[in-house]
Amino acid sequence: MAAKIKKGDTVVVLAGRDKGRSGQVMQVMPSENRALVQGVNLVKRHQRATPGKEAGIITKEAPIQLSNVALRDPKDGKPTRVRFQMKDDGTKVRIASRSGEAIDG
C-alpha cells in the first residue's frame, strides 16, 4: 500500500495534547505506525554529558500515532483525507479528498 503521509508533508494533529496544531513531518515510521512531526508532541529528556553534547534537560519531538494526524489541505489548510488517482501517463498521485487538489505534482 502506498503511503498517505510522507516526509515533508504538512499535517494537522486531530487528537491529544497538541490537537489543532500543525507541523511538517520529519520522519515516518510505517512499521510502528508513527510519525515524527516538527514542533508537535514535545517531551523533555534528561541528557548525560558526552564529548559532543553537554548535560541538561533537552526538549525534543516524540513520535505521534499516524491515526492522530491528517494531511493539511493545500487549498484551505484544514485536515483532509487522502485518495489516490492515476494520471494519463500512468503515474499515481495523491489527491486531497476535501478540495480534490493534487498534493504531489
Backbone as XML, in Angstrom:
<?xml version="1.0"?>
<chain id="A" units="angstrom">
  <residue number="1" name="MET">
    <atom name="N" x="0.843" y="-1.194" z="0.000"/>
    <atom name="CA" x="0.000" y="0.000" z="0.000"/>
    <atom name="C" x="0.883" y="1.251" z="0.000"/>
  </residue>
  <residue number="2" name="ALA">
    <atom name="N" x="0.496" y="2.215" z="-0.774"/>
    <atom name="CA" x="1.258" y="3.460" z="-0.861"/>
    <atom name="C" x="1.037" y="4.292" z="0.405"/>
  </residue>
  <residue number="3" name="ALA">
    <atom name="N" x="2.040" y="5.057" z="0.763"/>
    <atom name="CA" x="1.956" y="5.879" z="1.975"/>
    <atom name="C" x="1.085" y="7.101" z="1.734"/>
  </residue>
  <residue number="4" name="LYS">
    <atom name="N" x="0.182" y="7.357" z="2.660"/>
    <atom name="CA" x="-0.676" y="8.530" z="2.532"/>
    <atom name="C" x="-0.007" y="9.758" z="3.114"/>
  </residue>
  <residue number="5" name="ILE">
    <atom name="N" x="0.864" y="9.566" z="4.112"/>
    <atom name="CA" x="1.618" y="10.675" z="4.701"/>
    <atom name="C" x="3.095" y="10.388" z="4.502"/>
  </residue>
  <residue number="6" name="LYS">
    <atom name="N" x="3.802" y="11.370" z="3.959"/>
    <atom name="CA" x="5.218" y="11.204" z="3.647"/>
    <atom name="C" x="6.048" y="12.282" z="4.334"/>
  </residue>
  <residue number="7" name="LYS">
    <atom name="N" x="7.357" y="12.084" z="4.343"/>
    <atom name="CA" x="8.282" y="13.058" z="4.902"/>
    <atom name="C" x="8.151" y="14.367" z="4.120"/>
  </residue>
  <residue number="8" name="GLY">
    <atom name="N" x="8.082" y="15.477" z="4.844"/>
    <atom name="CA" x="7.959" y="16.782" z="4.202"/>
    <atom name="C" x="6.537" y="17.294" z="4.113"/>
  </residue>
  <residue number="9" name="ASP">
    <atom name="N" x="5.542" y="16.435" z="4.327"/>
    <atom name="CA" x="4.140" y="16.859" z="4.296"/>
    <atom name="C" x="3.819" y="17.726" z="5.509"/>
  </residue>
  <residue number="10" name="THR">
    <atom name="N" x="2.853" y="18.620" z="5.351"/>
    <atom name="CA" x="2.360" y="19.397" z="6.479"/>
    <atom name="C" x="1.091" y="18.720" z="6.970"/>
  </residue>
  <residue number="11" name="VAL">
    <atom name="N" x="1.058" y="18.394" z="8.267"/>
    <atom name="CA" x="-0.072" y="17.674" z="8.842"/>
    <atom name="C" x="-0.682" y="18.462" z="9.992"/>
  </residue>
  <residue number="12" name="VAL">
    <atom name="N" x="-1.941" y="18.133" z="10.312"/>
    <atom name="CA" x="-2.671" y="18.730" z="11.423"/>
    <atom name="C" x="-2.939" y="17.626" z="12.436"/>
  </residue>
  <residue number="13" name="VAL">
    <atom name="N" x="-2.732" y="17.914" z="13.721"/>
    <atom name="CA" x="-2.982" y="16.934" z="14.781"/>
    <atom name="C" x="-4.469" y="16.923" z="15.096"/>
  </residue>
  <residue number="14" name="LEU">
    <atom name="N" x="-5.078" y="15.721" z="15.092"/>
    <atom name="CA" x="-6.517" y="15.579" z="15.292"/>
    <atom name="C" x="-6.902" y="15.282" z="16.731"/>
  </residue>
  <residue number="15" name="ALA">
    <atom name="N" x="-6.002" y="14.676" z="17.505"/>
    <atom name="CA" x="-6.344" y="14.272" z="18.867"/>
    <atom name="C" x="-5.130" y="14.392" z="19.761"/>
  </residue>
  <residue number="16" name="GLY">
    <atom name="N" x="-5.397" y="14.532" z="21.063"/>
    <atom name="CA" x="-4.329" y="14.561" z="22.043"/>
    <atom name="C" x="-4.014" y="15.958" z="22.526"/>
  </residue>
  <residue number="17" name="ARG">
    <atom name="N" x="-2.896" y="16.066" z="23.237"/>
    <atom name="CA" x="-2.482" y="17.311" z="23.877"/>
    <atom name="C" x="-2.261" y="18.448" z="22.870"/>
  </residue>
  <residue number="18" name="ASP">
    <atom name="N" x="-1.802" y="18.115" z="21.667"/>
    <atom name="CA" x="-1.484" y="19.124" z="20.651"/>
    <atom name="C" x="-2.559" y="19.256" z="19.579"/>
  </residue>
  <residue number="19" name="LYS">
    <atom name="N" x="-3.800" y="18.907" z="19.910"/>
    <atom name="CA" x="-4.902" y="18.951" z="18.946"/>
    <atom name="C" x="-5.018" y="20.326" z="18.301"/>
  </residue>
  <residue number="20" name="GLY">
    <atom name="N" x="-5.102" y="20.351" z="16.964"/>
    <atom name="CA" x="-5.248" y="21.605" z="16.232"/>
    <atom name="C" x="-3.939" y="22.190" z="15.739"/>
  </residue>
  <residue number="21" name="ARG">
    <atom name="N" x="-2.819" y="21.756" z="16.308"/>
    <atom name="CA" x="-1.519" y="22.275" z="15.886"/>
    <atom name="C" x="-1.080" y="21.572" z="14.604"/>
  </residue>
  <residue number="22" name="SER">
    <atom name="N" x="-0.263" y="22.259" z="13.838"/>
    <atom name="CA" x="0.232" y="21.647" z="12.612"/>
    <atom name="C" x="1.742" y="21.755" z="12.554"/>
  </residue>
  <residue number="23" name="GLY">
    <atom name="N" x="2.344" y="20.903" z="11.769"/>
    <atom name="CA" x="3.788" y="20.900" z="11.612"/>
    <atom name="C" x="4.190" y="20.040" z="10.435"/>
  </residue>
  <residue number="24" name="GLN">
    <atom name="N" x="5.467" y="20.078" z="10.128"/>
    <atom name="CA" x="5.993" y="19.324" z="8.997"/>
    <atom name="C" x="6.500" y="17.962" z="9.467"/>
  </residue>
  <residue number="25" name="VAL">
    <atom name="N" x="6.221" y="16.927" z="8.688"/>
    <atom name="CA" x="6.653" y="15.574" z="9.024"/>
    <atom name="C" x="8.154" y="15.458" z="8.776"/>
  </residue>
  <residue number="26" name="MET">
    <atom name="N" x="8.895" y="15.078" z="9.825"/>
    <atom name="CA" x="10.347" y="14.920" z="9.712"/>
    <atom name="C" x="10.723" y="13.478" z="9.390"/>
  </residue>
  <residue number="27" name="GLN">
    <atom name="N" x="9.930" y="12.535" z="9.890"/>
    <atom name="CA" x="10.230" y="11.120" z="9.678"/>
    <atom name="C" x="8.944" y="10.321" z="9.825"/>
  </residue>
  <residue number="28" name="VAL">
    <atom name="N" x="8.771" y="9.287" z="8.999"/>
    <atom name="CA" x="7.626" y="8.386" z="9.100"/>
    <atom name="C" x="8.157" y="7.001" z="9.429"/>
  </residue>
  <residue number="29" name="MET">
    <atom name="N" x="7.523" y="6.356" z="10.419"/>
    <atom name="CA" x="7.905" y="5.001" z="10.822"/>
    <atom name="C" x="6.729" y="4.067" z="10.541"/>
  </residue>
  <residue number="30" name="PRO">
    <atom name="N" x="6.630" y="3.560" z="9.303"/>
    <atom name="CA" x="5.459" y="2.763" z="8.932"/>
    <atom name="C" x="5.318" y="1.465" z="9.729"/>
  </residue>
  <residue number="31" name="SER">
    <atom name="N" x="6.448" y="0.863" z="10.133"/>
    <atom name="CA" x="6.366" y="-0.394" z="10.881"/>
    <atom name="C" x="5.756" y="-0.169" z="12.267"/>
  </residue>
  <residue number="32" name="GLU">
    <atom name="N" x="5.977" y="1.022" z="12.835"/>
    <atom name="CA" x="5.426" y="1.351" z="14.150"/>
    <atom name="C" x="4.133" y="2.156" z="14.035"/>
  </residue>
  <residue number="33" name="ASN">
    <atom name="N" x="3.753" y="2.524" z="12.809"/>
    <atom name="CA" x="2.544" y="3.308" z="12.542"/>
    <atom name="C" x="2.615" y="4.681" z="13.217"/>
  </residue>
  <residue number="34" name="ARG">
    <atom name="N" x="3.800" y="5.300" z="13.186"/>
    <atom name="CA" x="4.023" y="6.580" z="13.843"/>
    <atom name="C" x="4.775" y="7.545" z="12.946"/>
  </residue>
  <residue number="35" name="ALA">
    <atom name="N" x="4.706" y="8.831" z="13.298"/>
    <atom name="CA" x="5.428" y="9.861" z="12.556"/>
    <atom name="C" x="6.018" y="10.858" z="13.534"/>
  </residue>
  <residue number="36" name="LEU">
    <atom name="N" x="7.131" y="11.463" z="13.142"/>
    <atom name="CA" x="7.781" y="12.499" z="13.924"/>
    <atom name="C" x="7.429" y="13.831" z="13.265"/>
  </residue>
  <residue number="37" name="VAL">
    <atom name="N" x="6.701" y="14.695" z="13.993"/>
    <atom name="CA" x="6.224" y="15.958" z="13.438"/>
    <atom name="C" x="6.927" y="17.109" z="14.156"/>
  </residue>
  <residue number="38" name="GLN">
    <atom name="N" x="7.445" y="18.035" z="13.378"/>
    <atom name="CA" x="8.211" y="19.167" z="13.914"/>
    <atom name="C" x="7.336" y="20.063" z="14.791"/>
  </residue>
  <residue number="39" name="GLY">
    <atom name="N" x="7.773" y="20.285" z="16.034"/>
    <atom name="CA" x="7.073" y="21.179" z="16.953"/>
    <atom name="C" x="5.826" y="20.602" z="17.594"/>
  </residue>
  <residue number="40" name="VAL">
    <atom name="N" x="5.577" y="19.306" z="17.421"/>
    <atom name="CA" x="4.383" y="18.662" z="17.964"/>
    <atom name="C" x="4.804" y="17.509" z="18.872"/>
  </residue>
  <residue number="41" name="ASN">
    <atom name="N" x="4.063" y="17.285" z="19.957"/>
    <atom name="CA" x="4.317" y="16.208" z="20.919"/>
    <atom name="C" x="5.718" y="16.349" z="21.519"/>
  </residue>
  <residue number="42" name="LEU">
    <atom name="N" x="6.003" y="17.538" z="22.019"/>
    <atom name="CA" x="7.312" y="17.821" z="22.609"/>
    <atom name="C" x="7.414" y="17.198" z="23.997"/>
  </residue>
  <residue number="43" name="VAL">
    <atom name="N" x="8.555" y="16.545" z="24.271"/>
    <atom name="CA" x="8.810" y="15.932" z="25.572"/>
    <atom name="C" x="10.171" y="16.403" z="26.075"/>
  </residue>
  <residue number="44" name="LYS">
    <atom name="N" x="10.333" y="16.395" z="27.389"/>
    <atom name="CA" x="11.616" y="16.782" z="27.988"/>
    <atom name="C" x="12.377" y="15.518" z="28.351"/>
  </residue>
  <residue number="45" name="ARG">
    <atom name="N" x="13.665" y="15.495" z="28.021"/>
    <atom name="CA" x="14.513" y="14.341" z="28.298"/>
    <atom name="C" x="15.775" y="14.805" z="29.007"/>
  </residue>
  <residue number="46" name="HIS">
    <atom name="N" x="16.201" y="14.033" z="29.997"/>
    <atom name="CA" x="17.465" y="14.317" z="30.686"/>
    <atom name="C" x="18.580" y="13.715" z="29.859"/>
  </residue>
  <residue number="47" name="GLN">
    <atom name="N" x="19.595" y="14.504" z="29.589"/>
    <atom name="CA" x="20.690" y="14.057" z="28.729"/>
    <atom name="C" x="22.009" y="14.057" z="29.496"/>
  </residue>
  <residue number="48" name="ARG">
    <atom name="N" x="22.711" y="12.942" z="29.401"/>
    <atom name="CA" x="24.023" y="12.819" z="30.029"/>
    <atom name="C" x="25.053" y="13.533" z="29.159"/>
  </residue>
  <residue number="49" name="ALA">
    <atom name="N" x="26.077" y="14.063" z="29.788"/>
    <atom name="CA" x="27.132" y="14.761" z="29.057"/>
    <atom name="C" x="27.978" y="13.771" z="28.268"/>
  </residue>
  <residue number="50" name="THR">
    <atom name="N" x="28.244" y="14.085" z="27.007"/>
    <atom name="CA" x="29.125" y="13.301" z="26.144"/>
    <atom name="C" x="30.129" y="14.282" z="25.550"/>
  </residue>
  <residue number="51" name="PRO">
    <atom name="N" x="31.175" y="13.787" z="24.918"/>
    <atom name="CA" x="32.147" y="14.726" z="24.337"/>
    <atom name="C" x="31.533" y="15.742" z="23.365"/>
  </residue>
  <residue number="52" name="GLY">
    <atom name="N" x="30.483" y="15.369" z="22.658"/>
    <atom name="CA" x="29.865" y="16.273" z="21.686"/>
    <atom name="C" x="28.752" y="17.128" z="22.251"/>
  </residue>
  <residue number="53" name="LYS">
    <atom name="N" x="28.107" y="16.660" z="23.334"/>
    <atom name="CA" x="26.944" y="17.357" z="23.882"/>
    <atom name="C" x="27.146" y="17.641" z="25.363"/>
  </residue>
  <residue number="54" name="GLU">
    <atom name="N" x="26.505" y="18.683" z="25.829"/>
    <atom name="CA" x="26.588" y="18.961" z="27.254"/>
    <atom name="C" x="25.356" y="18.391" z="27.958"/>
  </residue>
  <residue number="55" name="ALA">
    <atom name="N" x="25.463" y="18.198" z="29.256"/>
    <atom name="CA" x="24.373" y="17.621" z="30.032"/>
    <atom name="C" x="23.268" y="18.643" z="30.244"/>
  </residue>
  <residue number="56" name="GLY">
    <atom name="N" x="22.075" y="18.158" z="30.503"/>
    <atom name="CA" x="20.962" y="19.057" z="30.786"/>
    <atom name="C" x="19.649" y="18.439" z="30.364"/>
  </residue>
  <residue number="57" name="ILE">
    <atom name="N" x="18.595" y="19.212" z="30.517"/>
    <atom name="CA" x="17.263" y="18.765" z="30.118"/>
    <atom name="C" x="16.986" y="19.351" z="28.748"/>
  </residue>
  <residue number="58" name="ILE">
    <atom name="N" x="16.771" y="18.473" z="27.776"/>
    <atom name="CA" x="16.500" y="18.931" z="26.406"/>
    <atom name="C" x="15.046" y="18.664" z="26.041"/>
  </residue>
  <residue number="59" name="THR">
    <atom name="N" x="14.518" y="19.463" z="25.154"/>
    <atom name="CA" x="13.159" y="19.283" z="24.654"/>
    <atom name="C" x="13.254" y="18.790" z="23.225"/>
  </residue>
  <residue number="60" name="LYS">
    <atom name="N" x="12.559" y="17.673" z="22.941"/>
    <atom name="CA" x="12.577" y="17.131" z="21.588"/>
    <atom name="C" x="11.217" y="16.540" z="21.241"/>
  </residue>
  <residue number="61" name="GLU">
    <atom name="N" x="11.026" y="16.290" z="19.946"/>
    <atom name="CA" x="9.764" y="15.726" z="19.468"/>
    <atom name="C" x="9.734" y="14.221" z="19.719"/>
  </residue>
  <residue number="62" name="ALA">
    <atom name="N" x="8.564" y="13.738" z="20.106"/>
    <atom name="CA" x="8.348" y="12.299" z="20.249"/>
    <atom name="C" x="7.418" y="11.860" z="19.122"/>
  </residue>
  <residue number="63" name="PRO">
    <atom name="N" x="7.522" y="10.603" z="18.690"/>
    <atom name="CA" x="6.642" y="10.135" z="17.608"/>
    <atom name="C" x="5.168" y="10.198" z="18.013"/>
  </residue>
  <residue number="64" name="ILE">
    <atom name="N" x="4.314" y="10.469" z="17.034"/>
    <atom name="CA" x="2.872" y="10.549" z="17.263"/>
    <atom name="C" x="2.193" y="9.523" z="16.364"/>
  </residue>
  <residue number="65" name="GLN">
    <atom name="N" x="1.119" y="8.945" z="16.839"/>
    <atom name="CA" x="0.377" y="7.917" z="16.105"/>
    <atom name="C" x="-0.150" y="8.499" z="14.785"/>
  </residue>
  <residue number="66" name="LEU">
    <atom name="N" x="-0.014" y="7.735" z="13.694"/>
    <atom name="CA" x="-0.466" y="8.222" z="12.380"/>
    <atom name="C" x="-1.975" y="8.455" z="12.330"/>
  </residue>
  <residue number="67" name="SER">
    <atom name="N" x="-2.731" y="7.715" z="13.158"/>
    <atom name="CA" x="-4.185" y="7.897" z="13.158"/>
    <atom name="C" x="-4.590" y="9.230" z="13.778"/>
  </residue>
  <residue number="68" name="ASN">
    <atom name="N" x="-3.656" y="9.861" z="14.498"/>
    <atom name="CA" x="-3.954" y="11.143" z="15.145"/>
    <atom name="C" x="-3.514" y="12.349" z="14.326"/>
  </residue>
  <residue number="69" name="VAL">
    <atom name="N" x="-3.029" y="12.126" z="13.118"/>
    <atom name="CA" x="-2.659" y="13.235" z="12.240"/>
    <atom name="C" x="-3.367" y="13.088" z="10.897"/>
  </residue>
  <residue number="70" name="ALA">
    <atom name="N" x="-3.658" y="14.220" z="10.278"/>
    <atom name="CA" x="-4.271" y="14.226" z="8.949"/>
    <atom name="C" x="-3.531" y="15.239" z="8.093"/>
  </residue>
  <residue number="71" name="LEU">
    <atom name="N" x="-3.436" y="14.942" z="6.829"/>
    <atom name="CA" x="-2.766" y="15.836" z="5.900"/>
    <atom name="C" x="-3.505" y="17.169" z="5.831"/>
  </residue>
  <residue number="72" name="ARG">
    <atom name="N" x="-2.756" y="18.253" z="5.691"/>
    <atom name="CA" x="-3.341" y="19.589" z="5.594"/>
    <atom name="C" x="-3.689" y="19.875" z="4.142"/>
  </residue>
  <residue number="73" name="ASP">
    <atom name="N" x="-4.931" y="20.289" z="3.908"/>
    <atom name="CA" x="-5.392" y="20.586" z="2.548"/>
    <atom name="C" x="-4.603" y="21.763" z="1.983"/>
  </residue>
  <residue number="74" name="PRO">
    <atom name="N" x="-4.035" y="21.614" z="0.767"/>
    <atom name="CA" x="-3.257" y="22.721" z="0.190"/>
    <atom name="C" x="-4.098" y="23.957" z="-0.125"/>
  </residue>
  <residue number="75" name="LYS">
    <atom name="N" x="-5.400" y="23.792" z="-0.258"/>
    <atom name="CA" x="-6.263" y="24.913" z="-0.622"/>
    <atom name="C" x="-6.669" y="25.762" z="0.590"/>
  </residue>
  <residue number="76" name="ASP">
    <atom name="N" x="-7.237" y="25.137" z="1.641"/>
    <atom name="CA" x="-7.735" y="25.917" z="2.775"/>
    <atom name="C" x="-7.040" y="25.637" z="4.111"/>
  </residue>
  <residue number="77" name="GLY">
    <atom name="N" x="-6.087" y="24.712" z="4.149"/>
    <atom name="CA" x="-5.314" y="24.466" z="5.359"/>
    <atom name="C" x="-6.005" y="23.628" z="6.411"/>
  </residue>
  <residue number="78" name="LYS">
    <atom name="N" x="-7.170" y="23.073" z="6.099"/>
    <atom name="CA" x="-7.887" y="22.237" z="7.060"/>
    <atom name="C" x="-7.513" y="20.768" z="6.850"/>
  </residue>
  <residue number="79" name="PRO">
    <atom name="N" x="-7.733" y="19.920" z="7.863"/>
    <atom name="CA" x="-7.383" y="18.495" z="7.714"/>
    <atom name="C" x="-8.208" y="17.827" z="6.616"/>
  </residue>
  <residue number="80" name="THR">
    <atom name="N" x="-7.573" y="16.926" z="5.880"/>
    <atom name="CA" x="-8.260" y="16.221" z="4.808"/>
    <atom name="C" x="-7.807" y="14.777" z="4.743"/>
  </residue>
  <residue number="81" name="ARG">
    <atom name="N" x="-8.641" y="13.948" z="4.183"/>
    <atom name="CA" x="-8.255" y="12.576" z="3.895"/>
    <atom name="C" x="-7.532" y="12.570" z="2.555"/>
  </residue>
  <residue number="82" name="VAL">
    <atom name="N" x="-6.880" y="11.439" z="2.278"/>
    <atom name="CA" x="-6.098" y="11.334" z="1.052"/>
    <atom name="C" x="-6.628" y="10.182" z="0.210"/>
  </residue>
  <residue number="83" name="ARG">
    <atom name="N" x="-6.747" y="10.432" z="-1.084"/>
    <atom name="CA" x="-7.075" y="9.348" z="-2.017"/>
    <atom name="C" x="-6.059" y="9.365" z="-3.137"/>
  </residue>
  <residue number="84" name="PHE">
    <atom name="N" x="-6.039" y="8.318" z="-3.905"/>
    <atom name="CA" x="-5.071" y="8.191" z="-4.986"/>
    <atom name="C" x="-5.787" y="8.211" z="-6.323"/>
  </residue>
  <residue number="85" name="GLN">
    <atom name="N" x="-5.086" y="8.746" z="-7.334"/>
    <atom name="CA" x="-5.650" y="8.814" z="-8.673"/>
    <atom name="C" x="-4.533" y="8.543" z="-9.669"/>
  </residue>
  <residue number="86" name="MET">
    <atom name="N" x="-4.859" y="7.842" z="-10.721"/>
    <atom name="CA" x="-3.880" y="7.556" z="-11.768"/>
    <atom name="C" x="-3.979" y="8.645" z="-12.835"/>
  </residue>
  <residue number="87" name="LYS">
    <atom name="N" x="-2.833" y="9.199" z="-13.194"/>
    <atom name="CA" x="-2.787" y="10.191" z="-14.270"/>
    <atom name="C" x="-2.802" y="9.477" z="-15.614"/>
  </residue>
  <residue number="88" name="ASP">
    <atom name="N" x="-2.961" y="10.242" z="-16.675"/>
    <atom name="CA" x="-2.990" y="9.662" z="-18.025"/>
    <atom name="C" x="-1.679" y="8.979" z="-18.388"/>
  </residue>
  <residue number="89" name="ASP">
    <atom name="N" x="-0.559" y="9.515" z="-17.861"/>
    <atom name="CA" x="0.740" y="8.920" z="-18.188"/>
    <atom name="C" x="1.081" y="7.715" z="-17.307"/>
  </residue>
  <residue number="90" name="GLY">
    <atom name="N" x="0.154" y="7.305" z="-16.432"/>
    <atom name="CA" x="0.343" y="6.107" z="-15.619"/>
    <atom name="C" x="0.931" y="6.356" z="-14.241"/>
  </residue>
  <residue number="91" name="THR">
    <atom name="N" x="1.191" y="7.611" z="-13.882"/>
    <atom name="CA" x="1.734" y="7.890" z="-12.559"/>
    <atom name="C" x="0.605" y="8.019" z="-11.540"/>
  </residue>
  <residue number="92" name="LYS">
    <atom name="N" x="0.905" y="7.639" z="-10.305"/>
    <atom name="CA" x="-0.074" y="7.675" z="-9.227"/>
    <atom name="C" x="0.162" y="8.945" z="-8.416"/>
  </residue>
  <residue number="93" name="VAL">
    <atom name="N" x="-0.885" y="9.736" z="-8.205"/>
    <atom name="CA" x="-0.753" y="10.970" z="-7.428"/>
    <atom name="C" x="-1.712" y="10.952" z="-6.243"/>
  </residue>
  <residue number="94" name="ARG">
    <atom name="N" x="-1.306" y="11.654" z="-5.175"/>
    <atom name="CA" x="-2.167" y="11.786" z="-4.008"/>
    <atom name="C" x="-3.083" y="12.992" z="-4.204"/>
  </residue>
  <residue number="95" name="ILE">
    <atom name="N" x="-4.355" y="12.819" z="-3.870"/>
    <atom name="CA" x="-5.363" y="13.855" z="-4.040"/>
    <atom name="C" x="-5.984" y="14.148" z="-2.674"/>
  </residue>
  <residue number="96" name="ALA">
    <atom name="N" x="-6.131" y="15.435" z="-2.324"/>
    <atom name="CA" x="-6.822" y="15.824" z="-1.092"/>
    <atom name="C" x="-8.316" y="15.629" z="-1.320"/>
  </residue>
  <residue number="97" name="SER">
    <atom name="N" x="-8.944" y="14.773" z="-0.522"/>
    <atom name="CA" x="-10.366" y="14.466" z="-0.708"/>
    <atom name="C" x="-11.252" y="15.688" z="-0.488"/>
  </residue>
  <residue number="98" name="ARG">
    <atom name="N" x="-10.835" y="16.599" z="0.366"/>
    <atom name="CA" x="-11.628" y="17.784" z="0.714"/>
    <atom name="C" x="-11.799" y="18.726" z="-0.478"/>
  </residue>
  <residue number="99" name="SER">
    <atom name="N" x="-10.695" y="19.030" z="-1.182"/>
    <atom name="CA" x="-10.759" y="20.009" z="-2.266"/>
    <atom name="C" x="-10.582" y="19.378" z="-3.644"/>
  </residue>
  <residue number="100" name="GLY">
    <atom name="N" x="-10.077" y="18.152" z="-3.687"/>
    <atom name="CA" x="-9.824" y="17.500" z="-4.973"/>
    <atom name="C" x="-8.537" y="17.955" z="-5.618"/>
  </residue>
  <residue number="101" name="GLU">
    <atom name="N" x="-7.695" y="18.674" z="-4.863"/>
    <atom name="CA" x="-6.437" y="19.196" z="-5.398"/>
    <atom name="C" x="-5.318" y="18.176" z="-5.244"/>
  </residue>
  <residue number="102" name="ALA">
    <atom name="N" x="-4.420" y="18.145" z="-6.217"/>
    <atom name="CA" x="-3.284" y="17.219" z="-6.157"/>
    <atom name="C" x="-2.296" y="17.693" z="-5.099"/>
  </residue>
  <residue number="103" name="ILE">
    <atom name="N" x="-1.761" y="16.735" z="-4.340"/>
    <atom name="CA" x="-0.827" y="17.065" z="-3.273"/>
    <atom name="C" x="0.612" y="17.059" z="-3.807"/>
  </residue>
  <residue number="104" name="ASP">
    <atom name="N" x="0.949" y="16.020" z="-4.551"/>
    <atom name="CA" x="2.294" y="15.965" z="-5.112"/>
    <atom name="C" x="2.232" y="15.894" z="-6.630"/>
  </residue>
  <residue number="105" name="GLY">
    <atom name="N" x="2.445" y="17.014" z="-7.237"/>
    <atom name="CA" x="2.505" y="17.121" z="-8.694"/>
    <atom name="C" x="1.211" y="16.930" z="-9.322"/>
  </residue>
</chain>
